[in-house]
Every structure is written in structure tokens, then in C-alpha cells.
Amino acid sequence: MKENTWKVVYIASRQEKKVAQKLALLNIECFLPLYKKLSQWSDRKKWVEVPLFNGYLFVRPIDSQREKVLEQSGVVAYVRYNGEDAKVQDDEIEVIKTVLISGYSLETINTPDDFELGESVMVNEGPLKGQKVDIIRRNNEEEFLVSFDTLGQSIKISLPYHIFRKTN
């Protein structure tokens, strides 16, 4: 019997595209929302397609394919809600697809859990915009203590996580 709703699986870091390809080869319906982002390297800039939801993939397996999804390298687990697989309705998937097709510039909003101690991030707004900083400590739910070097000195400052961007 075919399951009529989409499910969500956790995917290992940076494995979303590979897992989606594997599942497609197994005829397991999946949806990986991607958007184009301008990435900066030290020597160049390039447009790349990145997952809209890092670490997640929407799947629509029939009942007999549920375990096959979990067997794929890179798949961590199904997202669970109230003791069962979390379900996403067709209309929610259609909204995501419509937004992607619209051509709007989009990016998901960061959460504090997106950043790790010791990680280097870019500041997106405020007087430190464009400055690369290192996360030293999580102060509370909204702010991190970060450091950056200037004039041969290391300066520590508390900044809200929502102004950070991963540097890749």
C-alpha cells in the first residue's frame, strides 16, 4: 500500500544530493529543495546549488520501501513526531516547490544550533559586516561570544547568531 504523505529523513552533513540520487535510482520518490547561492572562495566566486534545509530530505516511500530508505549510506533516521514518522502534507511540498520556481532569492534562517564552538563565520550586518569571526562560546539562546583580530589584537564581542553566515 502506498503512503500518501511525505516523510522527512535526517541526512548526514553534505550528503543530501548523493542520497537523493541513490533513492531516485531505487525508484523511491524523494524531493530535495535546492536553491542557487553565490559562494565565495579565496580566489573566485561561483553560483552553487545548495539544500534549502540542510540535513533533511523529503521522501515518499511506499510501505515496503520504508526500511530501504534507512539502509542507504548517508541516511541517519526518519524525523519522528509523537512516536511515529513525521509527515508532511502534499500542499506543503507544493508551497516549497512554488517558492523555488518563483525565482525569489531565498535562504533558510539560521538557528543557534547551526553554529559550533570554534567555527569561523561571516558577519552579515552591523558595523562588523563582512568580518570573519570565530565562535568562542554560546552566551545564551540568542548570542555567541566571538573573537576577531585587528591591529594585532584579538577582540571579543557578543553577537546575535542571526547575523552570522557560514563561510563553507
C-alpha positions as a LaTeX table, in Angstrom:
\begin{tabular}{lrrr}
\hline
Residue & $x$ (\AA) & $y$ (\AA) & $z$ (\AA) \\
\hline
Met1 & 0.00 & 0.00 & 0.00 \\
Lys2 & 1.38 & 3.42 & $-0.94$ \\
Glu3 & 1.81 & 6.00 & 1.80 \\
Asn4 & 0.04 & 9.21 & 0.70 \\
Thr5 & 2.11 & 11.65 & 2.71 \\
Trp6 & 5.68 & 12.74 & 2.53 \\
Lys7 & 8.12 & 11.89 & 5.32 \\
Val8 & 11.34 & 13.59 & 6.33 \\
Val9 & 14.69 & 11.91 & 6.91 \\
Tyr10 & 17.80 & 13.26 & 8.59 \\
Ile11 & 20.80 & 13.15 & 6.28 \\
Ala12 & 24.50 & 13.20 & 7.20 \\
Ser13 & 26.26 & 16.50 & 6.64 \\
Arg14 & 26.68 & 17.44 & 2.97 \\
Gln15 & 25.19 & 14.14 & 1.75 \\
Glu16 & 21.75 & 15.41 & 0.68 \\
Lys17 & 22.36 & 15.33 & $-3.10$ \\
Lys18 & 24.05 & 11.91 & $-3.03$ \\
Val19 & 21.25 & 10.35 & $-1.00$ \\
Ala20 & 18.59 & 11.86 & $-3.29$ \\
Gln21 & 20.36 & 10.36 & $-6.32$ \\
Lys22 & 20.59 & 6.91 & $-4.68$ \\
Leu23 & 16.91 & 6.93 & $-3.74$ \\
Ala24 & 15.90 & 8.01 & $-7.24$ \\
Leu25 & 17.84 & 5.05 & $-8.67$ \\
Leu26 & 15.82 & 2.78 & $-6.37$ \\
Asn27 & 12.57 & 4.37 & $-7.62$ \\
Ile28 & 11.87 & 5.84 & $-4.19$ \\
Glu29 & 10.19 & 9.19 & $-4.61$ \\
Cys30 & 12.11 & 12.00 & $-2.94$ \\
Phe31 & 12.30 & 15.78 & $-3.03$ \\
Leu32 & 15.40 & 17.81 & $-2.24$ \\
Pro33 & 14.64 & 21.53 & $-2.42$ \\
Leu34 & 17.71 & 23.33 & $-3.78$ \\
Tyr35 & 18.40 & 27.00 & $-4.34$ \\
Lys36 & 21.26 & 28.87 & $-6.02$ \\
Lys37 & 23.72 & 30.66 & $-3.79$ \\
Leu38 & 26.77 & 32.71 & $-4.66$ \\
Ser39 & 29.68 & 31.12 & $-2.81$ \\
Gln40 & 32.93 & 32.93 & $-2.17$ \\
Trp41 & 36.29 & 31.18 & $-2.23$ \\
Ser42 & 39.62 & 32.87 & $-1.71$ \\
Asp43 & 40.24 & 33.07 & $-5.46$ \\
Arg44 & 36.76 & 33.17 & $-7.02$ \\
Lys45 & 33.01 & 33.34 & $-6.70$ \\
Lys46 & 30.67 & 30.69 & $-8.06$ \\
Trp47 & 26.93 & 30.01 & $-8.09$ \\
Val48 & 26.19 & 26.65 & $-6.48$ \\
Glu49 & 23.00 & 24.76 & $-5.72$ \\
Val50 & 22.61 & 24.08 & $-2.01$ \\
Pro51 & 19.84 & 22.40 & 0.00 \\
Leu52 & 17.19 & 24.74 & 1.34 \\
Phe53 & 17.01 & 22.60 & 4.51 \\
Asn54 & 20.49 & 21.40 & 5.47 \\
Gly55 & 20.47 & 17.82 & 6.71 \\
Tyr56 & 16.93 & 16.98 & 5.59 \\
Leu57 & 15.34 & 15.20 & 2.62 \\
Phe58 & 11.66 & 14.64 & 1.88 \\
Val59 & 10.81 & 11.07 & 0.88 \\
Arg60 & 7.62 & 9.38 & $-0.20$ \\
Pro61 & 8.27 & 5.65 & 0.02 \\
Ile62 & 5.61 & 3.02 & $-0.27$ \\
Asp63 & 5.39 & 0.92 & 2.89 \\
Ser64 & 7.70 & $-1.78$ & 1.54 \\
Gln65 & 10.40 & 0.85 & 0.80 \\
Arg66 & 10.49 & 2.47 & 4.26 \\
Glu67 & 13.41 & 0.37 & 5.53 \\
Lys68 & 15.21 & 0.59 & 2.18 \\
Val69 & 15.49 & 4.35 & 2.74 \\
Leu70 & 17.21 & 3.79 & 6.10 \\
Glu71 & 19.68 & 1.33 & 4.56 \\
Gln72 & 21.18 & 3.99 & 2.29 \\
Ser73 & 24.57 & 5.40 & 3.20 \\
Gly74 & 24.11 & 8.96 & 4.41 \\
Val75 & 20.60 & 8.46 & 5.81 \\
Val76 & 20.59 & 8.88 & 9.58 \\
Ala77 & 16.94 & 8.36 & 10.62 \\
Tyr78 & 13.37 & 9.35 & 9.98 \\
Val79 & 12.27 & 12.53 & 11.71 \\
Arg80 & 9.82 & 11.41 & 14.39 \\
Tyr81 & 6.79 & 13.18 & 15.87 \\
Asn82 & 4.54 & 11.71 & 18.59 \\
Gly83 & 6.20 & 8.31 & 18.28 \\
Glu84 & 5.82 & 7.91 & 14.52 \\
Asp85 & 7.38 & 9.20 & 11.32 \\
Ala86 & 6.75 & 12.91 & 10.90 \\
Lys87 & 4.51 & 13.56 & 7.92 \\
Val88 & 4.41 & 16.49 & 5.52 \\
Gln89 & 1.25 & 17.14 & 3.51 \\
Asp90 & 1.28 & 17.40 & $-0.29$ \\
Asp91 & 0.19 & 21.05 & $-0.17$ \\
Glu92 & 3.22 & 21.94 & 2.00 \\
Ile93 & 5.56 & 20.32 & $-0.56$ \\
Glu94 & 3.76 & 22.23 & $-3.33$ \\
Val95 & 4.29 & 25.53 & $-1.49$ \\
Ile96 & 8.03 & 24.82 & $-1.27$ \\
Lys97 & 8.13 & 23.92 & $-4.98$ \\
Thr98 & 6.19 & 27.07 & $-5.91$ \\
Val99 & 8.55 & 29.28 & $-3.92$ \\
Leu100 & 11.58 & 27.66 & $-5.57$ \\
Ile101 & 10.10 & 28.12 & $-9.05$ \\
Ser102 & 9.18 & 31.74 & $-8.32$ \\
Gly103 & 12.78 & 32.87 & $-8.65$ \\
Tyr104 & 12.73 & 34.74 & $-5.35$ \\
Ser105 & 16.07 & 34.96 & $-3.63$ \\
Leu106 & 15.77 & 32.78 & $-0.59$ \\
Glu107 & 17.72 & 31.18 & 2.19 \\
Thr108 & 16.66 & 29.46 & 5.37 \\
Ile109 & 17.00 & 31.31 & 8.63 \\
Asn110 & 19.78 & 30.19 & 10.94 \\
Thr111 & 19.16 & 28.64 & 14.30 \\
Pro112 & 21.68 & 28.75 & 17.15 \\
Asp113 & 22.30 & 25.01 & 16.68 \\
Asp114 & 23.64 & 25.71 & 13.18 \\
Phe115 & 26.87 & 27.04 & 14.68 \\
Glu116 & 29.59 & 25.23 & 16.61 \\
Leu117 & 32.23 & 26.42 & 19.03 \\
Gly118 & 35.46 & 27.11 & 17.19 \\
Glu119 & 33.70 & 27.64 & 13.87 \\
Ser120 & 34.59 & 30.65 & 11.70 \\
Val121 & 31.58 & 32.57 & 10.41 \\
Met122 & 30.96 & 35.76 & 8.43 \\
Val123 & 29.03 & 38.67 & 9.95 \\
Asn124 & 26.19 & 39.74 & 7.60 \\
Glu125 & 25.08 & 43.03 & 9.14 \\
Gly126 & 26.01 & 45.81 & 11.53 \\
Pro127 & 29.37 & 47.52 & 12.00 \\
Leu128 & 31.24 & 44.20 & 11.62 \\
Lys129 & 29.56 & 43.32 & 8.30 \\
Gly130 & 31.96 & 41.33 & 6.12 \\
Gln131 & 34.23 & 40.47 & 9.07 \\
Lys132 & 35.17 & 36.84 & 9.63 \\
Val133 & 34.84 & 35.92 & 13.33 \\
Asp134 & 35.48 & 32.79 & 15.39 \\
Ile135 & 32.79 & 31.47 & 17.74 \\
Ile136 & 34.26 & 31.07 & 21.22 \\
Arg137 & 31.27 & 30.44 & 23.50 \\
Arg138 & 27.49 & 30.32 & 23.44 \\
Asn139 & 26.29 & 33.01 & 25.86 \\
Asn140 & 22.57 & 32.24 & 25.75 \\
Glu141 & 19.86 & 31.26 & 23.25 \\
Glu142 & 20.42 & 34.33 & 21.08 \\
Glu143 & 24.07 & 35.33 & 21.37 \\
Phe144 & 27.55 & 33.90 & 20.97 \\
Leu145 & 30.85 & 35.28 & 22.20 \\
Val146 & 33.06 & 35.67 & 19.14 \\
Ser147 & 36.59 & 36.93 & 18.55 \\
Phe148 & 38.34 & 38.60 & 15.66 \\
Asp149 & 41.79 & 40.01 & 15.13 \\
Thr150 & 42.53 & 43.62 & 14.28 \\
Leu151 & 45.56 & 45.85 & 14.82 \\
Gly152 & 47.45 & 42.82 & 16.12 \\
Gln153 & 44.93 & 42.35 & 18.93 \\
Ser154 & 42.18 & 39.81 & 19.48 \\
Ile155 & 38.85 & 41.39 & 20.34 \\
Lys156 & 35.95 & 39.52 & 21.93 \\
Ile157 & 32.35 & 40.63 & 21.44 \\
Ser158 & 28.89 & 39.17 & 21.97 \\
Leu159 & 26.80 & 38.98 & 18.78 \\
Pro160 & 23.34 & 37.57 & 17.91 \\
Tyr161 & 23.51 & 34.37 & 15.86 \\
His162 & 21.03 & 35.59 & 13.22 \\
Ile163 & 23.63 & 37.92 & 11.70 \\
Phe164 & 26.08 & 35.06 & 11.01 \\
Arg165 & 26.61 & 33.27 & 7.71 \\
Lys166 & 28.57 & 30.05 & 7.35 \\
Thr167 & 31.76 & 30.54 & 5.40 \\
Asn168 & 31.77 & 26.98 & 3.91 \\
\hline
\end{tabular}
